[in-house]
Amino acid sequence: MDQTQVIYLCPICFRVCETEEKCHEHIMVLCETGHPGDERRKPVTDEHGNLVSRAPLWYLEALSRDRN
């Protein structure tokens, strides 16, 4: 069973909702956070294990998709 969680997140004020709120003053971004234990839920690291970003991969993917 797929337990991928989908949320809407405001990248400005970090408000989180289960559905996109049209009345929110900022644009909310669709985020697919993956299932529990998914590697996408961990902070991004380089090939040596050093942190590239403290943000989880799903967050960076969501911001990148929003800008395209």
PDB file of N, CA, C, O and CB in Angstrom:
ATOM      1  N   MET A   1       0.838  -1.179   0.000  1.00  0.00           N
ATOM      2  CA  MET A   1       0.000   0.000   0.000  1.00  0.00           C
ATOM      3  C   MET A   1       0.887   1.248   0.000  1.00  0.00           C
ATOM      4  O   MET A   1       1.823   1.357   0.792  1.00  0.00           O
ATOM      5  CB  MET A   1      -0.955  -0.005   1.218  1.00  0.00           C
ATOM      6  N   ASP A   2       0.579   2.180  -0.894  1.00  0.00           N
ATOM      7  CA  ASP A   2       1.339   3.414  -1.008  1.00  0.00           C
ATOM      8  C   ASP A   2       0.857   4.408   0.044  1.00  0.00           C
ATOM      9  O   ASP A   2      -0.330   4.728   0.105  1.00  0.00           O
ATOM     10  CB  ASP A   2       1.209   4.012  -2.428  1.00  0.00           C
ATOM     11  N   GLN A   3       1.782   4.895   0.872  1.00  0.00           N
ATOM     12  CA  GLN A   3       1.433   5.833   1.932  1.00  0.00           C
ATOM     13  C   GLN A   3       2.025   7.213   1.664  1.00  0.00           C
ATOM     14  O   GLN A   3       2.298   7.968   2.597  1.00  0.00           O
ATOM     15  CB  GLN A   3       1.912   5.309   3.283  1.00  0.00           C
ATOM     16  N   THR A   4       2.225   7.540   0.380  1.00  0.00           N
ATOM     17  CA  THR A   4       2.787   8.835   0.038  1.00  0.00           C
ATOM     18  C   THR A   4       1.872   9.940   0.541  1.00  0.00           C
ATOM     19  O   THR A   4       0.666   9.920   0.294  1.00  0.00           O
ATOM     20  CB  THR A   4       3.001   8.955  -1.482  1.00  0.00           C
ATOM     21  N   GLN A   5       2.441  10.887   1.237  1.00  0.00           N
ATOM     22  CA  GLN A   5       1.668  11.997   1.780  1.00  0.00           C
ATOM     23  C   GLN A   5       1.771  13.188   0.841  1.00  0.00           C
ATOM     24  O   GLN A   5       2.858  13.521   0.369  1.00  0.00           O
ATOM     25  CB  GLN A   5       2.157  12.376   3.200  1.00  0.00           C
ATOM     26  N   VAL A   6       0.649  13.823   0.572  1.00  0.00           N
ATOM     27  CA  VAL A   6       0.602  15.015  -0.255  1.00  0.00           C
ATOM     28  C   VAL A   6       0.106  16.163   0.608  1.00  0.00           C
ATOM     29  O   VAL A   6      -0.933  16.061   1.260  1.00  0.00           O
ATOM     30  CB  VAL A   6      -0.309  14.810  -1.505  1.00  0.00           C
ATOM     31  N   ILE A   7       0.856  17.249   0.605  1.00  0.00           N
ATOM     32  CA  ILE A   7       0.483  18.435   1.368  1.00  0.00           C
ATOM     33  C   ILE A   7       0.658  19.661   0.485  1.00  0.00           C
ATOM     34  O   ILE A   7       1.317  19.603  -0.553  1.00  0.00           O
ATOM     35  CB  ILE A   7       1.332  18.560   2.666  1.00  0.00           C
ATOM     36  N   TYR A   8       0.067  20.765   0.904  1.00  0.00           N
ATOM     37  CA  TYR A   8       0.300  22.065   0.280  1.00  0.00           C
ATOM     38  C   TYR A   8       1.031  22.912   1.305  1.00  0.00           C
ATOM     39  O   TYR A   8       0.630  22.986   2.466  1.00  0.00           O
ATOM     40  CB  TYR A   8      -1.047  22.751  -0.189  1.00  0.00           C
ATOM     41  N   LEU A   9       2.105  23.549   0.867  1.00  0.00           N
ATOM     42  CA  LEU A   9       2.971  24.303   1.761  1.00  0.00           C
ATOM     43  C   LEU A   9       3.206  25.693   1.189  1.00  0.00           C
ATOM     44  O   LEU A   9       3.463  25.849  -0.004  1.00  0.00           O
ATOM     45  CB  LEU A   9       4.312  23.570   1.979  1.00  0.00           C
ATOM     46  N   CYS A  10       3.116  26.681   2.034  1.00  0.00           N
ATOM     47  CA  CYS A  10       3.453  28.047   1.640  1.00  0.00           C
ATOM     48  C   CYS A  10       4.952  28.243   1.881  1.00  0.00           C
ATOM     49  O   CYS A  10       5.394  28.177   3.028  1.00  0.00           O
ATOM     50  CB  CYS A  10       2.598  29.108   2.441  1.00  0.00           C
ATOM     51  N   PRO A  11       5.746  28.484   0.828  1.00  0.00           N
ATOM     52  CA  PRO A  11       7.186  28.659   1.018  1.00  0.00           C
ATOM     53  C   PRO A  11       7.567  29.987   1.657  1.00  0.00           C
ATOM     54  O   PRO A  11       8.738  30.219   1.957  1.00  0.00           O
ATOM     55  CB  PRO A  11       7.879  28.534  -0.294  1.00  0.00           C
ATOM     56  N   ILE A  12       6.580  30.863   1.867  1.00  0.00           N
ATOM     57  CA  ILE A  12       6.843  32.155   2.504  1.00  0.00           C
ATOM     58  C   ILE A  12       6.637  32.064   4.019  1.00  0.00           C
ATOM     59  O   ILE A  12       7.530  32.410   4.792  1.00  0.00           O
ATOM     60  CB  ILE A  12       5.929  33.246   1.905  1.00  0.00           C
ATOM     61  N   CYS A  13       5.457  31.597   4.438  1.00  0.00           N
ATOM     62  CA  CYS A  13       5.140  31.559   5.871  1.00  0.00           C
ATOM     63  C   CYS A  13       5.104  30.131   6.438  1.00  0.00           C
ATOM     64  O   CYS A  13       4.911  29.943   7.639  1.00  0.00           O
ATOM     65  CB  CYS A  13       3.800  32.235   6.117  1.00  0.00           C
ATOM     66  N   PHE A  14       5.290  29.124   5.563  1.00  0.00           N
ATOM     67  CA  PHE A  14       5.340  27.705   5.934  1.00  0.00           C
ATOM     68  C   PHE A  14       4.031  27.158   6.491  1.00  0.00           C
ATOM     69  O   PHE A  14       4.042  26.195   7.258  1.00  0.00           O
ATOM     70  CB  PHE A  14       6.419  27.493   6.941  1.00  0.00           C
ATOM     71  N   ARG A  15       2.908  27.758   6.118  1.00  0.00           N
ATOM     72  CA  ARG A  15       1.605  27.200   6.486  1.00  0.00           C
ATOM     73  C   ARG A  15       1.413  25.897   5.708  1.00  0.00           C
ATOM     74  O   ARG A  15       1.705  25.847   4.513  1.00  0.00           O
ATOM     75  CB  ARG A  15       0.435  28.219   6.189  1.00  0.00           C
ATOM     76  N   VAL A  16       0.936  24.862   6.359  1.00  0.00           N
ATOM     77  CA  VAL A  16       0.731  23.552   5.744  1.00  0.00           C
ATOM     78  C   VAL A  16      -0.751  23.211   5.777  1.00  0.00           C
ATOM     79  O   VAL A  16      -1.417  23.386   6.798  1.00  0.00           O
ATOM     80  CB  VAL A  16       1.563  22.458   6.468  1.00  0.00           C
ATOM     81  N   CYS A  17      -1.267  22.717   4.640  1.00  0.00           N
ATOM     82  CA  CYS A  17      -2.675  22.337   4.527  1.00  0.00           C
ATOM     83  C   CYS A  17      -2.781  21.044   3.728  1.00  0.00           C
ATOM     84  O   CYS A  17      -1.872  20.693   2.975  1.00  0.00           O
ATOM     85  CB  CYS A  17      -3.510  23.468   3.859  1.00  0.00           C
ATOM     86  N   GLU A  18      -3.886  20.349   3.895  1.00  0.00           N
ATOM     87  CA  GLU A  18      -4.131  19.134   3.121  1.00  0.00           C
ATOM     88  C   GLU A  18      -4.708  19.459   1.750  1.00  0.00           C
ATOM     89  O   GLU A  18      -4.629  18.639   0.835  1.00  0.00           O
ATOM     90  CB  GLU A  18      -5.076  18.204   3.878  1.00  0.00           C
ATOM     91  N   THR A  19      -5.286  20.645   1.600  1.00  0.00           N
ATOM     92  CA  THR A  19      -5.807  21.111   0.311  1.00  0.00           C
ATOM     93  C   THR A  19      -5.303  22.528   0.080  1.00  0.00           C
ATOM     94  O   THR A  19      -5.006  23.258   1.026  1.00  0.00           O
ATOM     95  CB  THR A  19      -7.378  21.058   0.270  1.00  0.00           C
ATOM     96  N   GLU A  20      -5.212  22.901  -1.181  1.00  0.00           N
ATOM     97  CA  GLU A  20      -4.743  24.250  -1.493  1.00  0.00           C
ATOM     98  C   GLU A  20      -5.785  25.277  -1.064  1.00  0.00           C
ATOM     99  O   GLU A  20      -6.958  25.161  -1.421  1.00  0.00           O
ATOM    100  CB  GLU A  20      -4.438  24.388  -3.002  1.00  0.00           C
ATOM    101  N   GLU A  21      -5.368  26.267  -0.312  1.00  0.00           N
ATOM    102  CA  GLU A  21      -6.271  27.307   0.161  1.00  0.00           C
ATOM    103  C   GLU A  21      -6.178  28.505  -0.763  1.00  0.00           C
ATOM    104  O   GLU A  21      -5.143  29.167  -0.833  1.00  0.00           O
ATOM    105  CB  GLU A  21      -5.944  27.710   1.616  1.00  0.00           C
ATOM    106  N   LYS A  22      -7.246  28.776  -1.461  1.00  0.00           N
ATOM    107  CA  LYS A  22      -7.279  29.903  -2.395  1.00  0.00           C
ATOM    108  C   LYS A  22      -7.262  31.243  -1.661  1.00  0.00           C
ATOM    109  O   LYS A  22      -6.815  32.249  -2.210  1.00  0.00           O
ATOM    110  CB  LYS A  22      -8.518  29.813  -3.286  1.00  0.00           C
ATOM    111  N   CYS A  23      -7.752  31.254  -0.415  1.00  0.00           N
ATOM    112  CA  CYS A  23      -7.829  32.516   0.319  1.00  0.00           C
ATOM    113  C   CYS A  23      -6.516  32.865   1.029  1.00  0.00           C
ATOM    114  O   CYS A  23      -6.409  33.936   1.625  1.00  0.00           O
ATOM    115  CB  CYS A  23      -8.955  32.450   1.333  1.00  0.00           C
ATOM    116  N   HIS A  24      -5.528  31.984   0.975  1.00  0.00           N
ATOM    117  CA  HIS A  24      -4.234  32.260   1.595  1.00  0.00           C
ATOM    118  C   HIS A  24      -3.545  33.364   0.793  1.00  0.00           C
ATOM    119  O   HIS A  24      -3.632  33.377  -0.435  1.00  0.00           O
ATOM    120  CB  HIS A  24      -3.345  30.966   1.659  1.00  0.00           C
ATOM    121  N   GLU A  25      -2.869  34.277   1.461  1.00  0.00           N
ATOM    122  CA  GLU A  25      -2.292  35.434   0.775  1.00  0.00           C
ATOM    123  C   GLU A  25      -1.081  35.099  -0.092  1.00  0.00           C
ATOM    124  O   GLU A  25      -0.712  35.906  -0.945  1.00  0.00           O
ATOM    125  CB  GLU A  25      -1.901  36.465   1.782  1.00  0.00           C
ATOM    126  N   HIS A  26      -0.452  33.946   0.093  1.00  0.00           N
ATOM    127  CA  HIS A  26       0.679  33.521  -0.733  1.00  0.00           C
ATOM    128  C   HIS A  26       0.284  32.297  -1.558  1.00  0.00           C
ATOM    129  O   HIS A  26      -0.679  31.604  -1.229  1.00  0.00           O
ATOM    130  CB  HIS A  26       1.921  33.206   0.148  1.00  0.00           C
ATOM    131  N   ILE A  27       1.025  32.040  -2.621  1.00  0.00           N
ATOM    132  CA  ILE A  27       0.788  30.848  -3.434  1.00  0.00           C
ATOM    133  C   ILE A  27       1.320  29.631  -2.694  1.00  0.00           C
ATOM    134  O   ILE A  27       2.456  29.630  -2.220  1.00  0.00           O
ATOM    135  CB  ILE A  27       1.455  30.979  -4.834  1.00  0.00           C
ATOM    136  N   MET A  28       0.493  28.596  -2.599  1.00  0.00           N
ATOM    137  CA  MET A  28       0.896  27.371  -1.913  1.00  0.00           C
ATOM    138  C   MET A  28       1.420  26.372  -2.942  1.00  0.00           C
ATOM    139  O   MET A  28       0.923  26.309  -4.066  1.00  0.00           O
ATOM    140  CB  MET A  28      -0.293  26.764  -1.108  1.00  0.00           C
ATOM    141  N   VAL A  29       2.424  25.596  -2.551  1.00  0.00           N
ATOM    142  CA  VAL A  29       3.098  24.660  -3.435  1.00  0.00           C
ATOM    143  C   VAL A  29       2.682  23.230  -3.076  1.00  0.00           C
ATOM    144  O   VAL A  29       2.656  22.853  -1.904  1.00  0.00           O
ATOM    145  CB  VAL A  29       4.638  24.828  -3.344  1.00  0.00           C
ATOM    146  N   LEU A  30       2.359  22.448  -4.099  1.00  0.00           N
ATOM    147  CA  LEU A  30       2.032  21.039  -3.905  1.00  0.00           C
ATOM    148  C   LEU A  30       3.312  20.278  -3.577  1.00  0.00           C
ATOM    149  O   LEU A  30       4.294  20.370  -4.313  1.00  0.00           O
ATOM    150  CB  LEU A  30       1.338  20.442  -5.169  1.00  0.00           C
ATOM    151  N   CYS A  31       3.307  19.525  -2.474  1.00  0.00           N
ATOM    152  CA  CYS A  31       4.478  18.755  -2.049  1.00  0.00           C
ATOM    153  C   CYS A  31       4.098  17.292  -1.868  1.00  0.00           C
ATOM    154  O   CYS A  31       3.159  16.976  -1.138  1.00  0.00           O
ATOM    155  CB  CYS A  31       5.067  19.325  -0.736  1.00  0.00           C
ATOM    156  N   GLU A  32       4.822  16.407  -2.527  1.00  0.00           N
ATOM    157  CA  GLU A  32       4.652  14.979  -2.348  1.00  0.00           C
ATOM    158  C   GLU A  32       5.815  14.521  -1.478  1.00  0.00           C
ATOM    159  O   GLU A  32       6.940  14.391  -1.958  1.00  0.00           O
ATOM    160  CB  GLU A  32       4.604  14.208  -3.729  1.00  0.00           C
ATOM    161  N   THR A  33       5.546  14.277  -0.207  1.00  0.00           N
ATOM    162  CA  THR A  33       6.616  14.021   0.762  1.00  0.00           C
ATOM    163  C   THR A  33       7.129  12.595   0.766  1.00  0.00           C
ATOM    164  O   THR A  33       8.099  12.295   1.463  1.00  0.00           O
ATOM    165  CB  THR A  33       6.142  14.358   2.124  1.00  0.00           C
ATOM    166  N   GLY A  34       6.504  11.708   0.006  1.00  0.00           N
ATOM    167  CA  GLY A  34       6.938  10.316  -0.016  1.00  0.00           C
ATOM    168  C   GLY A  34       6.321   9.543   1.132  1.00  0.00           C
ATOM    169  O   GLY A  34       5.545  10.081   1.922  1.00  0.00           O
ATOM    170  N   HIS A  35       6.676   8.286   1.209  1.00  0.00           N
ATOM    171  CA  HIS A  35       6.155   7.418   2.262  1.00  0.00           C
ATOM    172  C   HIS A  35       7.122   7.391   3.438  1.00  0.00           C
ATOM    173  O   HIS A  35       8.287   7.756   3.281  1.00  0.00           O
ATOM    174  CB  HIS A  35       5.915   5.989   1.726  1.00  0.00           C
ATOM    175  N   PRO A  36       6.665   6.968   4.610  1.00  0.00           N
ATOM    176  CA  PRO A  36       7.570   6.875   5.762  1.00  0.00           C
ATOM    177  C   PRO A  36       8.800   6.027   5.419  1.00  0.00           C
ATOM    178  O   PRO A  36       8.674   4.926   4.884  1.00  0.00           O
ATOM    179  CB  PRO A  36       6.831   6.273   6.983  1.00  0.00           C
ATOM    180  N   GLY A  37       9.975   6.547   5.728  1.00  0.00           N
ATOM    181  CA  GLY A  37      11.231   5.859   5.440  1.00  0.00           C
ATOM    182  C   GLY A  37      11.819   6.190   4.078  1.00  0.00           C
ATOM    183  O   GLY A  37      12.927   5.753   3.768  1.00  0.00           O
ATOM    184  N   ASP A  38      11.103   6.952   3.259  1.00  0.00           N
ATOM    185  CA  ASP A  38      11.552   7.334   1.923  1.00  0.00           C
ATOM    186  C   ASP A  38      12.803   8.207   2.041  1.00  0.00           C
ATOM    187  O   ASP A  38      12.879   9.078   2.907  1.00  0.00           O
ATOM    188  CB  ASP A  38      10.425   8.084   1.150  1.00  0.00           C
ATOM    189  N   GLU A  39      13.769   7.970   1.176  1.00  0.00           N
ATOM    190  CA  GLU A  39      15.014   8.760   1.165  1.00  0.00           C
ATOM    191  C   GLU A  39      14.742  10.233   0.881  1.00  0.00           C
ATOM    192  O   GLU A  39      15.526  11.093   1.282  1.00  0.00           O
ATOM    193  CB  GLU A  39      15.990   8.203   0.119  1.00  0.00           C
ATOM    194  N   ARG A  40      13.631  10.537   0.188  1.00  0.00           N
ATOM    195  CA  ARG A  40      13.290  11.922  -0.135  1.00  0.00           C
ATOM    196  C   ARG A  40      12.933  12.720   1.107  1.00  0.00           C
ATOM    197  O   ARG A  40      12.884  13.949   1.049  1.00  0.00           O
ATOM    198  CB  ARG A  40      12.136  11.963  -1.120  1.00  0.00           C
ATOM    199  N   ARG A  41      12.680  12.054   2.234  1.00  0.00           N
ATOM    200  CA  ARG A  41      12.353  12.759   3.476  1.00  0.00           C
ATOM    201  C   ARG A  41      13.604  13.202   4.246  1.00  0.00           C
ATOM    202  O   ARG A  41      13.505  13.923   5.240  1.00  0.00           O
ATOM    203  CB  ARG A  41      11.494  11.868   4.365  1.00  0.00           C
ATOM    204  N   LYS A  42      14.759  12.772   3.787  1.00  0.00           N
ATOM    205  CA  LYS A  42      16.016  13.103   4.470  1.00  0.00           C
ATOM    206  C   LYS A  42      16.640  14.359   3.866  1.00  0.00           C
ATOM    207  O   LYS A  42      16.359  14.699   2.717  1.00  0.00           O
ATOM    208  CB  LYS A  42      17.009  11.922   4.385  1.00  0.00           C
ATOM    209  N   PRO A  43      17.492  15.055   4.641  1.00  0.00           N
ATOM    210  CA  PRO A  43      18.215  16.206   4.085  1.00  0.00           C
ATOM    211  C   PRO A  43      19.117  15.754   2.934  1.00  0.00           C
ATOM    212  O   PRO A  43      19.567  14.609   2.906  1.00  0.00           O
ATOM    213  CB  PRO A  43      19.057  16.910   5.185  1.00  0.00           C
ATOM    214  N   VAL A  44      19.374  16.646   1.998  1.00  0.00           N
ATOM    215  CA  VAL A  44      20.196  16.345   0.831  1.00  0.00           C
ATOM    216  C   VAL A  44      21.665  16.354   1.228  1.00  0.00           C
ATOM    217  O   VAL A  44      22.132  17.274   1.899  1.00  0.00           O
ATOM    218  CB  VAL A  44      19.933  17.360  -0.308  1.00  0.00           C
ATOM    219  N   THR A  45      22.393  15.316   0.806  1.00  0.00           N
ATOM    220  CA  THR A  45      23.832  15.206   1.075  1.00  0.00           C
ATOM    221  C   THR A  45      24.575  14.978  -0.232  1.00  0.00           C
ATOM    222  O   THR A  45      23.988  14.542  -1.222  1.00  0.00           O
ATOM    223  CB  THR A  45      24.129  14.055   2.079  1.00  0.00           C
ATOM    224  N   ASP A  46      25.875  15.277  -0.228  1.00  0.00           N
ATOM    225  CA  ASP A  46      26.697  15.001  -1.409  1.00  0.00           C
ATOM    226  C   ASP A  46      27.235  13.572  -1.329  1.00  0.00           C
ATOM    227  O   ASP A  46      26.878  12.821  -0.422  1.00  0.00           O
ATOM    228  CB  ASP A  46      27.868  16.024  -1.525  1.00  0.00           C
ATOM    229  N   GLU A  47      28.087  13.203  -2.273  1.00  0.00           N
ATOM    230  CA  GLU A  47      28.615  11.834  -2.336  1.00  0.00           C
ATOM    231  C   GLU A  47      29.501  11.460  -1.142  1.00  0.00           C
ATOM    232  O   GLU A  47      29.789  10.282  -0.930  1.00  0.00           O
ATOM    233  CB  GLU A  47      29.401  11.657  -3.610  1.00  0.00           C
ATOM    234  N   HIS A  48      29.933  12.460  -0.364  1.00  0.00           N
ATOM    235  CA  HIS A  48      30.764  12.220   0.814  1.00  0.00           C
ATOM    236  C   HIS A  48      29.961  12.249   2.115  1.00  0.00           C
ATOM    237  O   HIS A  48      30.522  12.088   3.199  1.00  0.00           O
ATOM    238  CB  HIS A  48      31.871  13.250   0.877  1.00  0.00           C
ATOM    239  N   GLY A  49      28.662  12.452   2.006  1.00  0.00           N
ATOM    240  CA  GLY A  49      27.800  12.490   3.186  1.00  0.00           C
ATOM    241  C   GLY A  49      27.672  13.864   3.825  1.00  0.00           C
ATOM    242  O   GLY A  49      27.055  13.997   4.882  1.00  0.00           O
ATOM    243  N   ASN A  50      28.246  14.886   3.200  1.00  0.00           N
ATOM    244  CA  ASN A  50      28.150  16.251   3.717  1.00  0.00           C
ATOM    245  C   ASN A  50      26.809  16.866   3.325  1.00  0.00           C
ATOM    246  O   ASN A  50      26.333  16.668   2.207  1.00  0.00           O
ATOM    247  CB  ASN A  50      29.318  17.121   3.190  1.00  0.00           C
ATOM    248  N   LEU A  51      26.208  17.604   4.238  1.00  0.00           N
ATOM    249  CA  LEU A  51      24.933  18.251   3.957  1.00  0.00           C
ATOM    250  C   LEU A  51      25.071  19.279   2.844  1.00  0.00           C
ATOM    251  O   LEU A  51      25.950  20.139   2.888  1.00  0.00           O
ATOM    252  CB  LEU A  51      24.386  18.913   5.215  1.00  0.00           C
ATOM    253  N   VAL A  52      24.207  19.186   1.858  1.00  0.00           N
ATOM    254  CA  VAL A  52      24.122  20.183   0.799  1.00  0.00           C
ATOM    255  C   VAL A  52      23.039  21.178   1.182  1.00  0.00           C
ATOM    256  O   VAL A  52      23.157  22.375   0.923  1.00  0.00           O
ATOM    257  CB  VAL A  52      23.823  19.524  -0.589  1.00  0.00           C
ATOM    258  N   SER A  53      21.982  20.665   1.802  1.00  0.00           N
ATOM    259  CA  SER A  53      20.873  21.478   2.277  1.00  0.00           C
ATOM    260  C   SER A  53      20.251  20.765   3.468  1.00  0.00           C
ATOM    261  O   SER A  53      20.214  19.536   3.513  1.00  0.00           O
ATOM    262  CB  SER A  53      19.819  21.728   1.147  1.00  0.00           C
ATOM    263  N   ARG A  54      19.765  21.532   4.423  1.00  0.00           N
ATOM    264  CA  ARG A  54      19.067  20.909   5.545  1.00  0.00           C
ATOM    265  C   ARG A  54      17.625  20.585   5.188  1.00  0.00           C
ATOM    266  O   ARG A  54      16.942  19.874   5.925  1.00  0.00           O
ATOM    267  CB  ARG A  54      19.109  21.818   6.768  1.00  0.00           C
ATOM    268  N   ALA A  55      17.166  21.103   4.065  1.00  0.00           N
ATOM    269  CA  ALA A  55      15.800  20.840   3.606  1.00  0.00           C
ATOM    270  C   ALA A  55      15.714  19.425   3.037  1.00  0.00           C
ATOM    271  O   ALA A  55      16.663  18.945   2.417  1.00  0.00           O
ATOM    272  CB  ALA A  55      15.362  21.886   2.541  1.00  0.00           C
ATOM    273  N   PRO A  56      14.583  18.760   3.247  1.00  0.00           N
ATOM    274  CA  PRO A  56      14.411  17.435   2.644  1.00  0.00           C
ATOM    275  C   PRO A  56      14.267  17.559   1.130  1.00  0.00           C
ATOM    276  O   PRO A  56      13.858  18.601   0.619  1.00  0.00           O
ATOM    277  CB  PRO A  56      13.178  16.716   3.244  1.00  0.00           C
ATOM    278  N   LEU A  57      14.603  16.493   0.426  1.00  0.00           N
ATOM    279  CA  LEU A  57      14.565  16.502  -1.026  1.00  0.00           C
ATOM    280  C   LEU A  57      13.172  16.834  -1.560  1.00  0.00           C
ATOM    281  O   LEU A  57      13.062  17.543  -2.560  1.00  0.00           O
ATOM    282  CB  LEU A  57      15.017  15.160  -1.562  1.00  0.00           C
ATOM    283  N   TRP A  58      12.102  16.343  -0.921  1.00  0.00           N
ATOM    284  CA  TRP A  58      10.746  16.616  -1.419  1.00  0.00           C
ATOM    285  C   TRP A  58      10.454  18.117  -1.448  1.00  0.00           C
ATOM    286  O   TRP A  58       9.741  18.590  -2.333  1.00  0.00           O
ATOM    287  CB  TRP A  58       9.702  15.897  -0.547  1.00  0.00           C
ATOM    288  N   TYR A  59      10.995  18.865  -0.495  1.00  0.00           N
ATOM    289  CA  TYR A  59      10.779  20.311  -0.445  1.00  0.00           C
ATOM    290  C   TYR A  59      11.501  21.003  -1.610  1.00  0.00           C
ATOM    291  O   TYR A  59      10.933  21.874  -2.269  1.00  0.00           O
ATOM    292  CB  TYR A  59      11.269  20.883   0.909  1.00  0.00           C
ATOM    293  N   LEU A  60      12.730  20.616  -1.852  1.00  0.00           N
ATOM    294  CA  LEU A  60      13.494  21.213  -2.939  1.00  0.00           C
ATOM    295  C   LEU A  60      12.876  20.873  -4.287  1.00  0.00           C
ATOM    296  O   LEU A  60      12.854  21.716  -5.183  1.00  0.00           O
ATOM    297  CB  LEU A  60      14.946  20.744  -2.891  1.00  0.00           C
ATOM    298  N   GLU A  61      12.375  19.655  -4.445  1.00  0.00           N
ATOM    299  CA  GLU A  61      11.694  19.260  -5.674  1.00  0.00           C
ATOM    300  C   GLU A  61      10.445  20.113  -5.893  1.00  0.00           C
ATOM    301  O   GLU A  61      10.191  20.564  -7.010  1.00  0.00           O
ATOM    302  CB  GLU A  61      11.322  17.767  -5.628  1.00  0.00           C
ATOM    303  N   ALA A  62       9.676  20.333  -4.846  1.00  0.00           N
ATOM    304  CA  ALA A  62       8.446  21.117  -4.940  1.00  0.00           C
ATOM    305  C   ALA A  62       8.741  22.556  -5.353  1.00  0.00           C
ATOM    306  O   ALA A  62       8.029  23.118  -6.184  1.00  0.00           O
ATOM    307  CB  ALA A  62       7.698  21.097  -3.606  1.00  0.00           C
ATOM    308  N   LEU A  63       9.770  23.147  -4.788  1.00  0.00           N
ATOM    309  CA  LEU A  63      10.124  24.526  -5.142  1.00  0.00           C
ATOM    310  C   LEU A  63      10.616  24.597  -6.577  1.00  0.00           C
ATOM    311  O   LEU A  63      10.312  25.550  -7.294  1.00  0.00           O
ATOM    312  CB  LEU A  63      11.198  25.076  -4.187  1.00  0.00           C
ATOM    313  N   SER A  64      11.366  23.602  -6.995  1.00  0.00           N
ATOM    314  CA  SER A  64      11.875  23.563  -8.364  1.00  0.00           C
ATOM    315  C   SER A  64      10.728  23.414  -9.370  1.00  0.00           C
ATOM    316  O   SER A  64      10.723  24.079 -10.406  1.00  0.00           O
ATOM    317  CB  SER A  64      12.880  22.409  -8.528  1.00  0.00           C
ATOM    318  N   ARG A  65       9.762  22.547  -9.069  1.00  0.00           N
ATOM    319  CA  ARG A  65       8.600  22.356  -9.948  1.00  0.00           C
ATOM    320  C   ARG A  65       7.789  23.633 -10.050  1.00  0.00           C
ATOM    321  O   ARG A  65       7.272  23.959 -11.118  1.00  0.00           O
ATOM    322  CB  ARG A  65       7.713  21.209  -9.438  1.00  0.00           C
ATOM    323  N   ASP A  66       7.675  24.351  -8.957  1.00  0.00           N
ATOM    324  CA  ASP A  66       6.878  25.576  -8.914  1.00  0.00           C
ATOM    325  C   ASP A  66       7.471  26.661  -9.792  1.00  0.00           C
ATOM    326  O   ASP A  66       6.731  27.502 -10.303  1.00  0.00           O
ATOM    327  CB  ASP A  66       6.757  26.078  -7.488  1.00  0.00           C
ATOM    328  N   ARG A  67       8.753  26.670  -9.978  1.00  0.00           N
ATOM    329  CA  ARG A  67       9.430  27.720 -10.746  1.00  0.00           C
ATOM    330  C   ARG A  67       9.476  27.425 -12.233  1.00  0.00           C
ATOM    331  O   ARG A  67       9.842  28.300 -13.017  1.00  0.00           O
ATOM    332  CB  ARG A  67      10.833  27.911 -10.233  1.00  0.00           C
ATOM    333  N   ASN A  68       9.118  26.227 -12.640  1.00  0.00           N
ATOM    334  CA  ASN A  68       9.131  25.857 -14.071  1.00  0.00           C
ATOM    335  C   ASN A  68       7.832  26.197 -14.738  1.00  0.00           C
ATOM    336  O   ASN A  68       7.670  25.956 -15.934  1.00  0.00           O
ATOM    337  CB  ASN A  68       9.413  24.374 -14.246  1.00  0.00           C
TER     338      ASN A  68
END
